[in-house]
Amino acid sequence: MKYLRLILSNLKRKKLRTALTALSITVAFLLFGFLAAVRIAFDQGVQVAGLDRLVVRHKVSIIQFLPESYRDRMERIEGVDLAVHATWFGGIYQKPSNFFAQIPVEPGPFMEMFPEYILEPQEREAWLATRTGAIVGRVTADRFGWKVGDRIPLQATIWTKKDGSNSWEFDLVGIYEGAEKGTDTSQFFFRHDYFDEARQWGEGQVGWYYVRIKDPERAAEIAEAIDVEFANSPAETKAEPEGAFIQGFANQVGNIAKIFMAILSAVFFTILLVAGNTMAQTVRERINELAVLKAVGFTDRGVLGLVLGESCLLAAIGGFFGLALSWLFITIKGDPTGGALPIYYFPAKDILIGVLLVLFVGLAAGILPSLQAQRLQIADALRR
Amino acid sequence: MSGSNGLLVDLKNVDKVFKRGAEEIHVLGGLDLEIPEGEFLALMGPSGSGKSTLLNLIGGLDRPSAGSVTVGGQRIDKLSDRKLASWRARHVGLVFQFYNLLPVLNASRNVELPLLLTHLSAKKRREHVDTVMSVVGLSHRMKHYPRQLSGGEQQRVGIARAIVTDPTLLLCDEPTGDLDRKSGDEVLELLQTLNREQDKTIVMVTHDPHAAARASRTVYLDKGQLSLEPVE
């Protein structure tokens, strides 16, 4: 602690240089935070996917429909516990940029299938009792300031009503919370019976199924049994574990983890050069002063520690500020895409990695200059 | 701190050779020097005669190529780098020609530097700094940075830094070399006071006969050898 003032004073020697270096480190860690949140947005769905859930879609594409009648046949397959269907609605709330998923489902089985969506008992009852009832996750409710009792109008882009209108209206009867931090609470669910009866076309057709199995160990076997069940029918299926299904979506963008690592490697390599150059300059400028420190009794290791401490402090100022800023932006501002990344937060694990990275940047940027300072011969250095 | 024979510094048959590529430069050759405790010794000689090199050897800032350097009964040329640093911190105060104050620290923080290596509390360190700043007559300049001080004041801060740990041996390398006559006289006066009233043993390298006259003994160095008379 008694050396901190000395280290701080040295950092204040060239304020502009120190500020610019710290700022570049801040930007790097700001980027680190945002990329971590984006990665988790793509990844988290996979991580929180139910191990005991399969997703069954049309073999050709998810935009091809499956018959509603498949549910009973699926539930008869040995090892299947429950099957529920869902359909993509694709409506617009006020303007296209207000994106969020809207999905008609059967409330009872659906809530049984997804216990991670937590709804108050009275809200659950209200949903079961209200044909035009809908529930929405906390993120979307907060985003639009919705509260229970509101009437939510959606403009359909796919599903025209029987009366030729594209305007659908729903009564918001509940707002669900996520059981875990990574649970997606951006979606809007409404009743399939209302949807099926009011839509102009596609009656008896659904988008895909969620299937709960009794033994997750048998996921591959049961998925195959489902596909076999509907083989050679007009609507053949592709069943896969929920995690694999979500991963498939993420992979359409690319290998997020690889992209994440590539960008960060480039950024941190550049930052190491910037911070390392600053530290090398600061040692070169102070050869004489470092020799004085040694002359008055500082050991070689002591001088090494001072220079390394200065490097670590510089990295800490920039890095922790960057981490704090990114945490603030991510937590307060939330998903910057306005709904495309419903699970968007700065995970604690990545914050910890960020802290270790700060330390690494400090040590790596300072190691060569501090070794140079350590090796200084007093008599030679005093003559410079 | 002195040895059993009352000598504080005892150099025997000291050689110092610098290597510059393949070339060897013999700066000191077979040099003997004894300095009793409490002496104020002036070390004179032409440029390049090895005065500063000799001072560095006495202060443990450098090591001899051959021979022995004993200070306070201890062979400092045999100490490890770490022990030598610790020895310097406890026993030697250094005053430089160009003051060598840290520009980022104010006067009191500069003086406090050697005390950071001790186990003294912040309060005790402050007390020590206050005391030596008053000894050098700069109590009113504690918070001033080196750039805000005159050359004479900077050198007095340098002396305060050198004596703050209460070392036995004070090594001064041309302490008045960068000062005008008046400031130089003030610094020399201060060194004399430290020698007379606080029994500091002082070795001062100087080109200036006027400064050397303040010392109790003057030795001359030329071509790596000492003499009691200036070499023509």
Interface residues (C-beta under 8 A of the other chain):
Chain A: K2 Y3 R5 L6 S9 N10 K12 R13 N288 E289 V292 L293 K294 A295 V296 G297 F298 T299 D300 R301 G302 Q377 I378 A379 L382
Chain B: T53 N56 G59 L61 D62 D81 R82 A85 S86 R88 A89 R90 L94 F96 N100 L102 P103 V104 L105 R109 L113 P114 L116 L117 A122 R161
